[in-house]
Amino acid sequence: MPSSRSLAALIGVTLFGLALSACQDQASGQVVARNGVRLVETVSNPSIDRCHRFPEGVTHVNNQTQSSLLLYTTPDCTVPAGGQSVYLDIGAADQVVRATGLWHSFSFAPE
């Protein structure tokens, strides 16, 4: 009986460890995108290792995740010639500046 309890505890700890490591490729929380007052998209627990494209250009982005974002005016998370990305910290919100254009994509800033 004691060996089956030990085995059950070992399996439980292993499964818990696997579950924790599986979540490391996702940002916990939400990214909320709006165009004016209209909600465009809410992305929950997004992957941190890829570019995320908004379905349309957005004017406001709220970063409600535990990671910092980079916002882009291009749909493929690239910086156009003479342009720049914008850093959006954890828990921050950004409203597009008319001179930069709408946000079309985001990625996560390297930690």
Backbone as XML, in Angstrom:
<?xml version="1.0"?>
<chain id="A" units="angstrom">
  <residue number="1" name="MET">
    <atom name="N" x="0.811" y="-1.194" z="0.000"/>
    <atom name="CA" x="0.000" y="0.000" z="0.000"/>
    <atom name="C" x="0.857" y="1.262" z="0.000"/>
  </residue>
  <residue number="2" name="PRO">
    <atom name="N" x="1.931" y="1.345" z="0.827"/>
    <atom name="CA" x="2.736" y="2.561" z="0.820"/>
    <atom name="C" x="3.385" y="2.829" z="-0.549"/>
  </residue>
  <residue number="3" name="SER">
    <atom name="N" x="3.750" y="1.780" z="-1.264"/>
    <atom name="CA" x="4.389" y="2.018" z="-2.560"/>
    <atom name="C" x="3.385" y="2.583" z="-3.575"/>
  </residue>
  <residue number="4" name="SER">
    <atom name="N" x="2.125" y="2.203" z="-3.503"/>
    <atom name="CA" x="1.141" y="2.742" z="-4.436"/>
    <atom name="C" x="0.855" y="4.216" z="-4.132"/>
  </residue>
  <residue number="5" name="ARG">
    <atom name="N" x="0.911" y="4.616" z="-2.865"/>
    <atom name="CA" x="0.743" y="6.024" z="-2.510"/>
    <atom name="C" x="1.924" y="6.843" z="-3.016"/>
  </residue>
  <residue number="6" name="SER">
    <atom name="N" x="3.116" y="6.294" z="-2.861"/>
    <atom name="CA" x="4.307" y="6.991" z="-3.341"/>
    <atom name="C" x="4.257" y="7.143" z="-4.857"/>
  </residue>
  <residue number="7" name="LEU">
    <atom name="N" x="3.842" y="6.095" z="-5.526"/>
    <atom name="CA" x="3.730" y="6.144" z="-6.976"/>
    <atom name="C" x="2.677" y="7.168" z="-7.399"/>
  </residue>
  <residue number="8" name="ALA">
    <atom name="N" x="1.552" y="7.194" z="-6.718"/>
    <atom name="CA" x="0.501" y="8.160" z="-7.034"/>
    <atom name="C" x="1.000" y="9.582" z="-6.807"/>
  </residue>
  <residue number="9" name="ALA">
    <atom name="N" x="1.735" y="9.814" z="-5.730"/>
    <atom name="CA" x="2.281" y="11.143" z="-5.446"/>
    <atom name="C" x="3.299" y="11.539" z="-6.513"/>
  </residue>
  <residue number="10" name="LEU">
    <atom name="N" x="4.142" y="10.609" z="-6.912"/>
    <atom name="CA" x="5.137" y="10.884" z="-7.942"/>
    <atom name="C" x="4.473" y="11.228" z="-9.279"/>
  </residue>
  <residue number="11" name="ILE">
    <atom name="N" x="3.445" y="10.477" z="-9.637"/>
    <atom name="CA" x="2.721" y="10.754" z="-10.880"/>
    <atom name="C" x="2.042" y="12.119" z="-10.809"/>
  </residue>
  <residue number="12" name="GLY">
    <atom name="N" x="1.453" y="12.431" z="-9.663"/>
    <atom name="CA" x="0.800" y="13.732" z="-9.489"/>
    <atom name="C" x="1.780" y="14.883" z="-9.622"/>
  </residue>
  <residue number="13" name="VAL">
    <atom name="N" x="2.937" y="14.775" z="-9.007"/>
    <atom name="CA" x="3.951" y="15.824" z="-9.089"/>
    <atom name="C" x="4.461" y="15.958" z="-10.528"/>
  </residue>
  <residue number="14" name="THR">
    <atom name="N" x="4.646" y="14.852" z="-11.208"/>
    <atom name="CA" x="5.102" y="14.873" z="-12.595"/>
    <atom name="C" x="4.085" y="15.563" z="-13.502"/>
  </residue>
  <residue number="15" name="LEU">
    <atom name="N" x="2.818" y="15.205" z="-13.349"/>
    <atom name="CA" x="1.774" y="15.832" z="-14.173"/>
    <atom name="C" x="1.671" y="17.324" z="-13.894"/>
  </residue>
  <residue number="16" name="PHE">
    <atom name="N" x="1.818" y="17.722" z="-12.636"/>
    <atom name="CA" x="1.783" y="19.132" z="-12.278"/>
    <atom name="C" x="2.949" y="19.871" z="-12.929"/>
  </residue>
  <residue number="17" name="GLY">
    <atom name="N" x="4.123" y="19.283" z="-12.904"/>
    <atom name="CA" x="5.301" y="19.884" z="-13.540"/>
    <atom name="C" x="5.113" y="20.029" z="-15.034"/>
  </residue>
  <residue number="18" name="LEU">
    <atom name="N" x="4.538" y="19.019" z="-15.670"/>
    <atom name="CA" x="4.279" y="19.105" z="-17.109"/>
    <atom name="C" x="3.282" y="20.204" z="-17.428"/>
  </residue>
  <residue number="19" name="ALA">
    <atom name="N" x="2.262" y="20.330" z="-16.595"/>
    <atom name="CA" x="1.257" y="21.376" z="-16.820"/>
    <atom name="C" x="1.884" y="22.757" z="-16.686"/>
  </residue>
  <residue number="20" name="LEU">
    <atom name="N" x="2.764" y="22.947" z="-15.721"/>
    <atom name="CA" x="3.418" y="24.245" z="-15.551"/>
    <atom name="C" x="4.339" y="24.569" z="-16.712"/>
  </residue>
  <residue number="21" name="SER">
    <atom name="N" x="5.089" y="23.589" z="-17.176"/>
    <atom name="CA" x="6.015" y="23.855" z="-18.278"/>
    <atom name="C" x="5.262" y="24.087" z="-19.584"/>
  </residue>
  <residue number="22" name="ALA">
    <atom name="N" x="4.100" y="23.492" z="-19.749"/>
    <atom name="CA" x="3.314" y="23.692" z="-20.967"/>
    <atom name="C" x="2.770" y="25.111" z="-21.050"/>
  </residue>
  <residue number="23" name="CYS">
    <atom name="N" x="2.577" y="25.772" z="-19.925"/>
    <atom name="CA" x="2.010" y="27.117" z="-19.911"/>
    <atom name="C" x="3.057" y="28.201" z="-20.143"/>
  </residue>
  <residue number="24" name="GLN">
    <atom name="N" x="4.329" y="27.853" z="-20.170"/>
    <atom name="CA" x="5.364" y="28.857" z="-20.300"/>
    <atom name="C" x="5.415" y="29.488" z="-21.680"/>
  </residue>
  <residue number="25" name="ASP">
    <atom name="N" x="4.779" y="28.910" z="-22.661"/>
    <atom name="CA" x="4.790" y="29.497" z="-23.995"/>
    <atom name="C" x="3.570" y="30.388" z="-24.234"/>
  </residue>
  <residue number="26" name="GLN">
    <atom name="N" x="2.835" y="30.697" z="-23.175"/>
    <atom name="CA" x="1.664" y="31.562" z="-23.273"/>
    <atom name="C" x="1.764" y="32.684" z="-22.250"/>
  </residue>
  <residue number="27" name="ALA">
    <atom name="N" x="1.252" y="33.839" z="-22.630"/>
    <atom name="CA" x="1.171" y="34.964" z="-21.706"/>
    <atom name="C" x="-0.159" y="34.865" z="-20.970"/>
  </residue>
  <residue number="28" name="SER">
    <atom name="N" x="-0.107" y="34.877" z="-19.682"/>
    <atom name="CA" x="-1.316" y="34.775" z="-18.880"/>
    <atom name="C" x="-2.061" y="36.109" z="-18.900"/>
  </residue>
  <residue number="29" name="GLY">
    <atom name="N" x="-3.318" y="36.086" z="-19.317"/>
    <atom name="CA" x="-4.127" y="37.299" z="-19.345"/>
    <atom name="C" x="-4.711" y="37.558" z="-20.717"/>
  </residue>
  <residue number="30" name="GLN">
    <atom name="N" x="-5.077" y="38.829" z="-20.965"/>
    <atom name="CA" x="-5.750" y="39.191" z="-22.211"/>
    <atom name="C" x="-5.131" y="40.435" z="-22.850"/>
  </residue>
  <residue number="31" name="VAL">
    <atom name="N" x="-5.213" y="40.472" z="-24.157"/>
    <atom name="CA" x="-4.906" y="41.673" z="-24.931"/>
    <atom name="C" x="-6.237" y="42.105" z="-25.543"/>
  </residue>
  <residue number="32" name="VAL">
    <atom name="N" x="-6.654" y="43.328" z="-25.239"/>
    <atom name="CA" x="-7.943" y="43.837" z="-25.705"/>
    <atom name="C" x="-7.682" y="44.950" z="-26.721"/>
  </residue>
  <residue number="33" name="ALA">
    <atom name="N" x="-8.243" y="44.790" z="-27.925"/>
    <atom name="CA" x="-8.039" y="45.761" z="-29.010"/>
    <atom name="C" x="-9.365" y="46.399" z="-29.394"/>
  </residue>
  <residue number="34" name="ARG">
    <atom name="N" x="-9.343" y="47.717" z="-29.574"/>
    <atom name="CA" x="-10.540" y="48.471" z="-29.948"/>
    <atom name="C" x="-10.215" y="49.404" z="-31.108"/>
  </residue>
  <residue number="35" name="ASN">
    <atom name="N" x="-11.239" y="49.726" z="-31.845"/>
    <atom name="CA" x="-11.157" y="50.770" z="-32.861"/>
    <atom name="C" x="-12.169" y="51.814" z="-32.430"/>
  </residue>
  <residue number="36" name="GLY">
    <atom name="N" x="-11.672" y="52.914" z="-31.885"/>
    <atom name="CA" x="-12.556" y="53.892" z="-31.250"/>
    <atom name="C" x="-13.142" y="53.249" z="-30.004"/>
  </residue>
  <residue number="37" name="VAL">
    <atom name="N" x="-14.464" y="53.212" z="-29.908"/>
    <atom name="CA" x="-15.107" y="52.581" z="-28.757"/>
    <atom name="C" x="-15.543" y="51.148" z="-29.055"/>
  </residue>
  <residue number="38" name="ARG">
    <atom name="N" x="-15.421" y="50.728" z="-30.333"/>
    <atom name="CA" x="-15.872" y="49.391" z="-30.747"/>
    <atom name="C" x="-14.804" y="48.339" z="-30.469"/>
  </residue>
  <residue number="39" name="LEU">
    <atom name="N" x="-15.193" y="47.270" z="-29.792"/>
    <atom name="CA" x="-14.289" y="46.152" z="-29.520"/>
    <atom name="C" x="-13.995" y="45.419" z="-30.825"/>
  </residue>
  <residue number="40" name="VAL">
    <atom name="N" x="-12.723" y="45.240" z="-31.140"/>
    <atom name="CA" x="-12.315" y="44.523" z="-32.345"/>
    <atom name="C" x="-11.962" y="43.085" z="-32.004"/>
  </residue>
  <residue number="41" name="GLU">
    <atom name="N" x="-11.189" y="42.896" z="-30.919"/>
    <atom name="CA" x="-10.739" y="41.546" z="-30.571"/>
    <atom name="C" x="-10.250" y="41.505" z="-29.140"/>
  </residue>
  <residue number="42" name="THR">
    <atom name="N" x="-10.489" y="40.370" z="-28.490"/>
    <atom name="CA" x="-9.894" y="40.061" z="-27.199"/>
    <atom name="C" x="-9.153" y="38.749" z="-27.364"/>
  </residue>
  <residue number="43" name="VAL">
    <atom name="N" x="-7.846" y="38.762" z="-27.094"/>
    <atom name="CA" x="-7.019" y="37.565" z="-27.219"/>
    <atom name="C" x="-6.671" y="37.105" z="-25.816"/>
  </residue>
  <residue number="44" name="SER">
    <atom name="N" x="-7.087" y="35.887" z="-25.459"/>
    <atom name="CA" x="-6.824" y="35.347" z="-24.122"/>
    <atom name="C" x="-5.637" y="34.392" z="-24.152"/>
  </residue>
  <residue number="45" name="ASN">
    <atom name="N" x="-4.745" y="34.554" z="-23.204"/>
    <atom name="CA" x="-3.558" y="33.703" z="-23.038"/>
    <atom name="C" x="-2.830" y="33.473" z="-24.368"/>
  </residue>
  <residue number="46" name="PRO">
    <atom name="N" x="-2.427" y="34.560" z="-25.052"/>
    <atom name="CA" x="-1.790" y="34.397" z="-26.361"/>
    <atom name="C" x="-0.402" y="33.763" z="-26.269"/>
  </residue>
  <residue number="47" name="SER">
    <atom name="N" x="-0.020" y="33.105" z="-27.339"/>
    <atom name="CA" x="1.306" y="32.515" z="-27.451"/>
    <atom name="C" x="2.345" y="33.635" z="-27.454"/>
  </residue>
  <residue number="48" name="ILE">
    <atom name="N" x="3.453" y="33.440" z="-26.746"/>
    <atom name="CA" x="4.468" y="34.487" z="-26.663"/>
    <atom name="C" x="5.529" y="34.378" z="-27.756"/>
  </residue>
  <residue number="49" name="ASP">
    <atom name="N" x="5.465" y="33.339" z="-28.571"/>
    <atom name="CA" x="6.546" y="33.123" z="-29.533"/>
    <atom name="C" x="6.145" y="33.367" z="-30.989"/>
  </residue>
  <residue number="50" name="ARG">
    <atom name="N" x="5.119" y="34.192" z="-31.210"/>
    <atom name="CA" x="4.737" y="34.458" z="-32.600"/>
    <atom name="C" x="4.121" y="35.845" z="-32.728"/>
  </residue>
  <residue number="51" name="CYS">
    <atom name="N" x="3.904" y="36.255" z="-33.961"/>
    <atom name="CA" x="3.251" y="37.521" z="-34.276"/>
    <atom name="C" x="1.737" y="37.309" z="-34.266"/>
  </residue>
  <residue number="52" name="HIS">
    <atom name="N" x="1.019" y="38.240" z="-33.659"/>
    <atom name="CA" x="-0.447" y="38.175" z="-33.610"/>
    <atom name="C" x="-1.004" y="39.321" z="-34.445"/>
  </residue>
  <residue number="53" name="ARG">
    <atom name="N" x="-1.838" y="38.995" z="-35.405"/>
    <atom name="CA" x="-2.414" y="39.996" z="-36.298"/>
    <atom name="C" x="-3.832" y="40.330" z="-35.844"/>
  </residue>
  <residue number="54" name="PHE">
    <atom name="N" x="-4.124" y="41.631" z="-35.741"/>
    <atom name="CA" x="-5.490" y="42.053" z="-35.455"/>
    <atom name="C" x="-6.315" y="41.883" z="-36.733"/>
  </residue>
  <residue number="55" name="PRO">
    <atom name="N" x="-7.613" y="41.548" z="-36.624"/>
    <atom name="CA" x="-8.435" y="41.358" z="-37.818"/>
    <atom name="C" x="-8.619" y="42.640" z="-38.635"/>
  </residue>
  <residue number="56" name="GLU">
    <atom name="N" x="-8.394" y="43.779" z="-38.002"/>
    <atom name="CA" x="-8.433" y="45.083" z="-38.671"/>
    <atom name="C" x="-7.574" y="46.036" z="-37.856"/>
  </residue>
  <residue number="57" name="GLY">
    <atom name="N" x="-7.286" y="47.204" z="-38.400"/>
    <atom name="CA" x="-6.504" y="48.180" z="-37.658"/>
    <atom name="C" x="-7.220" y="48.622" z="-36.388"/>
  </residue>
  <residue number="58" name="VAL">
    <atom name="N" x="-6.455" y="48.850" z="-35.328"/>
    <atom name="CA" x="-7.053" y="49.243" z="-34.047"/>
    <atom name="C" x="-6.414" y="50.544" z="-33.555"/>
  </residue>
  <residue number="59" name="THR">
    <atom name="N" x="-7.185" y="51.271" z="-32.773"/>
    <atom name="CA" x="-6.716" y="52.538" z="-32.220"/>
    <atom name="C" x="-6.315" y="52.443" z="-30.754"/>
  </residue>
  <residue number="60" name="HIS">
    <atom name="N" x="-6.784" y="51.428" z="-30.060"/>
    <atom name="CA" x="-6.499" y="51.266" z="-28.632"/>
    <atom name="C" x="-6.114" y="49.818" z="-28.348"/>
  </residue>
  <residue number="61" name="VAL">
    <atom name="N" x="-5.083" y="49.634" z="-27.525"/>
    <atom name="CA" x="-4.684" y="48.299" z="-27.094"/>
    <atom name="C" x="-4.472" y="48.335" z="-25.584"/>
  </residue>
  <residue number="62" name="ASN">
    <atom name="N" x="-5.129" y="47.431" z="-24.873"/>
    <atom name="CA" x="-4.928" y="47.266" z="-23.426"/>
    <atom name="C" x="-4.177" y="45.966" z="-23.206"/>
  </residue>
  <residue number="63" name="ASN">
    <atom name="N" x="-3.038" y="46.052" z="-22.548"/>
    <atom name="CA" x="-2.233" y="44.875" z="-22.246"/>
    <atom name="C" x="-2.553" y="44.402" z="-20.832"/>
  </residue>
  <residue number="64" name="GLN">
    <atom name="N" x="-3.407" y="43.401" z="-20.728"/>
    <atom name="CA" x="-3.790" y="42.845" z="-19.433"/>
    <atom name="C" x="-3.115" y="41.497" z="-19.207"/>
  </residue>
  <residue number="65" name="THR">
    <atom name="N" x="-1.905" y="41.343" z="-19.775"/>
    <atom name="CA" x="-1.146" y="40.104" z="-19.597"/>
    <atom name="C" x="-0.019" y="40.335" z="-18.598"/>
  </residue>
  <residue number="66" name="GLN">
    <atom name="N" x="0.740" y="39.292" z="-18.346"/>
    <atom name="CA" x="1.884" y="39.369" z="-17.449"/>
    <atom name="C" x="3.189" y="39.554" z="-18.220"/>
  </residue>
  <residue number="67" name="SER">
    <atom name="N" x="3.095" y="40.003" z="-19.475"/>
    <atom name="CA" x="4.268" y="40.215" z="-20.328"/>
    <atom name="C" x="4.116" y="41.533" z="-21.082"/>
  </residue>
  <residue number="68" name="SER">
    <atom name="N" x="5.237" y="42.120" z="-21.466"/>
    <atom name="CA" x="5.228" y="43.368" z="-22.225"/>
    <atom name="C" x="5.045" y="43.089" z="-23.715"/>
  </residue>
  <residue number="69" name="LEU">
    <atom name="N" x="4.374" y="44.019" z="-24.406"/>
    <atom name="CA" x="4.076" y="43.875" z="-25.833"/>
    <atom name="C" x="4.874" y="44.855" z="-26.672"/>
  </residue>
  <residue number="70" name="LEU">
    <atom name="N" x="4.991" y="44.519" z="-27.947"/>
    <atom name="CA" x="5.456" y="45.441" z="-28.973"/>
    <atom name="C" x="4.320" y="45.571" z="-29.976"/>
  </residue>
  <residue number="71" name="LEU">
    <atom name="N" x="3.906" y="46.805" z="-30.282"/>
    <atom name="CA" x="2.827" y="47.065" z="-31.229"/>
    <atom name="C" x="3.416" y="47.528" z="-32.558"/>
  </residue>
  <residue number="72" name="TYR">
    <atom name="N" x="2.794" y="47.085" z="-33.653"/>
    <atom name="CA" x="3.290" y="47.394" z="-34.990"/>
    <atom name="C" x="2.167" y="47.930" z="-35.870"/>
  </residue>
  <residue number="73" name="THR">
    <atom name="N" x="2.530" y="48.799" z="-36.801"/>
    <atom name="CA" x="1.566" y="49.306" z="-37.773"/>
    <atom name="C" x="1.459" y="48.376" z="-38.980"/>
  </residue>
  <residue number="74" name="THR">
    <atom name="N" x="2.311" y="47.372" z="-39.063"/>
    <atom name="CA" x="2.286" y="46.394" z="-40.152"/>
    <atom name="C" x="1.572" y="45.131" z="-39.692"/>
  </residue>
  <residue number="75" name="PRO">
    <atom name="N" x="1.029" y="44.336" z="-40.605"/>
    <atom name="CA" x="0.319" y="43.116" z="-40.204"/>
    <atom name="C" x="1.237" y="41.938" z="-39.853"/>
  </residue>
  <residue number="76" name="ASP">
    <atom name="N" x="2.549" y="42.091" z="-40.095"/>
    <atom name="CA" x="3.464" y="40.968" z="-39.871"/>
    <atom name="C" x="4.543" y="41.240" z="-38.820"/>
  </residue>
  <residue number="77" name="CYS">
    <atom name="N" x="4.285" y="42.165" z="-37.913"/>
    <atom name="CA" x="5.202" y="42.484" z="-36.811"/>
    <atom name="C" x="6.583" y="42.921" z="-37.297"/>
  </residue>
  <residue number="78" name="THR">
    <atom name="N" x="6.612" y="43.670" z="-38.388"/>
    <atom name="CA" x="7.863" y="44.241" z="-38.865"/>
    <atom name="C" x="7.787" y="45.753" z="-38.730"/>
  </residue>
  <residue number="79" name="VAL">
    <atom name="N" x="8.950" y="46.366" z="-38.673"/>
    <atom name="CA" x="9.021" y="47.816" z="-38.557"/>
    <atom name="C" x="9.288" y="48.380" z="-39.954"/>
  </residue>
  <residue number="80" name="PRO">
    <atom name="N" x="8.392" y="49.219" z="-40.474"/>
    <atom name="CA" x="8.605" y="49.786" z="-41.804"/>
    <atom name="C" x="9.770" y="50.788" z="-41.793"/>
  </residue>
  <residue number="81" name="ALA">
    <atom name="N" x="10.336" y="51.030" z="-42.956"/>
    <atom name="CA" x="11.428" y="52.003" z="-43.067"/>
    <atom name="C" x="10.979" y="53.343" z="-42.497"/>
  </residue>
  <residue number="82" name="GLY">
    <atom name="N" x="11.781" y="53.882" z="-41.625"/>
    <atom name="CA" x="11.459" y="55.163" z="-41.004"/>
    <atom name="C" x="10.426" y="55.073" z="-39.900"/>
  </residue>
  <residue number="83" name="GLY">
    <atom name="N" x="9.936" y="53.866" z="-39.616"/>
    <atom name="CA" x="8.918" y="53.677" z="-38.576"/>
    <atom name="C" x="9.519" y="53.086" z="-37.309"/>
  </residue>
  <residue number="84" name="GLN">
    <atom name="N" x="8.663" y="52.670" z="-36.432"/>
    <atom name="CA" x="9.112" y="52.060" z="-35.187"/>
    <atom name="C" x="7.987" y="51.230" z="-34.590"/>
  </residue>
  <residue number="85" name="SER">
    <atom name="N" x="8.363" y="50.313" z="-33.711"/>
    <atom name="CA" x="7.361" y="49.604" z="-32.918"/>
    <atom name="C" x="7.174" y="50.407" z="-31.636"/>
  </residue>
  <residue number="86" name="VAL">
    <atom name="N" x="6.101" y="50.124" z="-30.916"/>
    <atom name="CA" x="5.832" y="50.807" z="-29.650"/>
    <atom name="C" x="5.766" y="49.765" z="-28.546"/>
  </residue>
  <residue number="87" name="TYR">
    <atom name="N" x="6.491" y="50.032" z="-27.473"/>
    <atom name="CA" x="6.557" y="49.139" z="-26.312"/>
    <atom name="C" x="5.364" y="49.421" z="-25.411"/>
  </residue>
  <residue number="88" name="LEU">
    <atom name="N" x="4.664" y="48.366" z="-25.018"/>
    <atom name="CA" x="3.507" y="48.504" z="-24.131"/>
    <atom name="C" x="3.733" y="47.609" z="-22.923"/>
  </residue>
  <residue number="89" name="ASP">
    <atom name="N" x="3.954" y="48.220" z="-21.784"/>
    <atom name="CA" x="4.313" y="47.490" z="-20.570"/>
    <atom name="C" x="3.136" y="46.687" z="-20.008"/>
  </residue>
  <residue number="90" name="ILE">
    <atom name="N" x="3.434" y="45.825" z="-19.076"/>
    <atom name="CA" x="2.451" y="44.988" z="-18.391"/>
    <atom name="C" x="1.382" y="45.887" z="-17.757"/>
  </residue>
  <residue number="91" name="GLY">
    <atom name="N" x="0.127" y="45.587" z="-18.020"/>
    <atom name="CA" x="-0.981" y="46.326" z="-17.422"/>
    <atom name="C" x="-1.211" y="47.708" z="-17.997"/>
  </residue>
  <residue number="92" name="ALA">
    <atom name="N" x="-0.528" y="48.060" z="-19.082"/>
    <atom name="CA" x="-0.653" y="49.399" z="-19.657"/>
    <atom name="C" x="-1.631" y="49.409" z="-20.833"/>
  </residue>
  <residue number="93" name="ALA">
    <atom name="N" x="-2.007" y="50.614" z="-21.234"/>
    <atom name="CA" x="-2.879" y="50.800" z="-22.396"/>
    <atom name="C" x="-2.245" y="51.847" z="-23.299"/>
  </residue>
  <residue number="94" name="ASP">
    <atom name="N" x="-2.509" y="51.737" z="-24.586"/>
    <atom name="CA" x="-1.966" y="52.710" z="-25.522"/>
    <atom name="C" x="-3.038" y="53.118" z="-26.513"/>
  </residue>
  <residue number="95" name="GLN">
    <atom name="N" x="-3.050" y="54.400" z="-26.831"/>
    <atom name="CA" x="-3.948" y="54.923" z="-27.861"/>
    <atom name="C" x="-3.057" y="55.361" z="-29.014"/>
  </residue>
  <residue number="96" name="VAL">
    <atom name="N" x="-3.409" y="54.953" z="-30.203"/>
    <atom name="CA" x="-2.585" y="55.251" z="-31.373"/>
    <atom name="C" x="-2.467" y="56.764" z="-31.580"/>
  </residue>
  <residue number="97" name="VAL">
    <atom name="N" x="-1.288" y="57.191" z="-31.948"/>
    <atom name="CA" x="-1.055" y="58.584" z="-32.296"/>
    <atom name="C" x="-1.356" y="58.710" z="-33.783"/>
  </residue>
  <residue number="98" name="ARG">
    <atom name="N" x="-2.114" y="59.687" z="-34.187"/>
    <atom name="CA" x="-2.553" y="59.821" z="-35.582"/>
    <atom name="C" x="-1.394" y="59.755" z="-36.580"/>
  </residue>
  <residue number="99" name="ALA">
    <atom name="N" x="-0.225" y="60.244" z="-36.219"/>
    <atom name="CA" x="0.912" y="60.249" z="-37.145"/>
    <atom name="C" x="1.442" y="58.837" z="-37.418"/>
  </residue>
  <residue number="100" name="THR">
    <atom name="N" x="1.214" y="57.899" z="-36.513"/>
    <atom name="CA" x="1.773" y="56.554" z="-36.694"/>
    <atom name="C" x="0.842" y="55.634" z="-37.474"/>
  </residue>
  <residue number="101" name="GLY">
    <atom name="N" x="-0.424" y="55.916" z="-37.492"/>
    <atom name="CA" x="-1.374" y="55.014" z="-38.135"/>
    <atom name="C" x="-1.942" y="54.025" z="-37.144"/>
  </residue>
  <residue number="102" name="LEU">
    <atom name="N" x="-2.752" y="53.106" z="-37.637"/>
    <atom name="CA" x="-3.410" y="52.115" z="-36.778"/>
    <atom name="C" x="-2.461" y="50.968" z="-36.449"/>
  </residue>
  <residue number="103" name="TRP">
    <atom name="N" x="-2.719" y="50.302" z="-35.326"/>
    <atom name="CA" x="-1.957" y="49.093" z="-34.979"/>
    <atom name="C" x="-2.579" y="47.920" z="-35.728"/>
  </residue>
  <residue number="104" name="HIS">
    <atom name="N" x="-1.719" y="47.106" z="-36.342"/>
    <atom name="CA" x="-2.192" y="45.956" z="-37.107"/>
    <atom name="C" x="-1.703" y="44.624" z="-36.544"/>
  </residue>
  <residue number="105" name="SER">
    <atom name="N" x="-0.697" y="44.652" z="-35.655"/>
    <atom name="CA" x="-0.190" y="43.405" z="-35.087"/>
    <atom name="C" x="0.558" y="43.673" z="-33.795"/>
  </residue>
  <residue number="106" name="PHE">
    <atom name="N" x="0.833" y="42.600" z="-33.063"/>
    <atom name="CA" x="1.645" y="42.712" z="-31.847"/>
    <atom name="C" x="2.427" y="41.427" z="-31.639"/>
  </residue>
  <residue number="107" name="SER">
    <atom name="N" x="3.507" y="41.573" z="-30.900"/>
    <atom name="CA" x="4.302" y="40.424" z="-30.453"/>
    <atom name="C" x="4.724" y="40.727" z="-29.021"/>
  </residue>
  <residue number="108" name="PHE">
    <atom name="N" x="5.352" y="39.763" z="-28.393"/>
    <atom name="CA" x="5.803" y="39.967" z="-27.018"/>
    <atom name="C" x="7.259" y="40.394" z="-26.996"/>
  </residue>
  <residue number="109" name="ALA">
    <atom name="N" x="7.565" y="41.361" z="-26.142"/>
    <atom name="CA" x="8.928" y="41.861" z="-26.022"/>
    <atom name="C" x="9.802" y="40.781" z="-25.389"/>
  </residue>
  <residue number="110" name="PRO">
    <atom name="N" x="11.046" y="40.669" z="-25.841"/>
    <atom name="CA" x="11.950" y="39.682" z="-25.234"/>
    <atom name="C" x="12.146" y="39.988" z="-23.750"/>
  </residue>
  <residue number="111" name="GLU">
    <atom name="N" x="12.154" y="38.947" z="-22.958"/>
    <atom name="CA" x="12.323" y="39.129" z="-21.508"/>
    <atom name="C" x="13.784" y="39.105" z="-21.146"/>
  </residue>
</chain>
